[in-house]
Amino acid sequence: MSLKLRLARGGTKKRPFYHIVVADARSPRDGRFIEKLGTFNPLLAKDAENRVVLNTERASHWLQVGAQPTDRVLRFLDAAGLTKREARNNPNKGKPGEKATQRAEERAAREAAANAPAEEAAAE
């Protein structure tokens, strides 16, 4: 049985509230879980002390047993000092798409064509 440390959604519509739980990987997101480890309230400010409440003692126990945290829970565990999360790097995400690069090339070509007569006159 593979175990996951993950978020189970609670709260009402447009007012999310999450429980940090240990669950079987095959169970549904808001379904059966083994143990509740804490809570996460994304509506609070990022520096609020009760935005993430986590029982670190039990979380470290489940990590030793072999439970795998999801990416979001891994962030919480890294902030608590239980695990180390490597920063992700996706250099392709910041690149413009095909249409944007085509427009940029066309704009550069038009500007070069417009500046060519002015440069020739300045050279003479």
C-alpha positions, 0 to 999 in steps of 0.5 A: 500500500503506497501512502501519500501526504496530501491535501484534502479539500474542505470549506465551501464554494470559493472559500477553500480550506485544506486538511493535510492528511495521510492517505492511500494513494488509490483513495479519492482526494476528499475520501478516506484517509488514515490520519489528519496531520494539520491544516492549510488555509490559503485565504490567510496572508502568507506570513500568517502564523496559522496559514499552515498548521502541521503536526511535525512529529507525526509528519516525520513519522510518516515520512520515515515509514515511507509516505510520499508527499505531494509537491504542495505538502513538500513545500510545507515540510521544507518550510518546517525543516523536515525535508529538503525540496529542490527548486524547480527550473523550467527555462522554456516556460519564460520563452515567448510562443511561436506567434510572439516570436514571429511578430518580434521578427517582423517588427525587427525587420520593419524597423531595420528597413525603416532605419536603413535609409537614415543610416546611409545618409548618416554614413555620407 
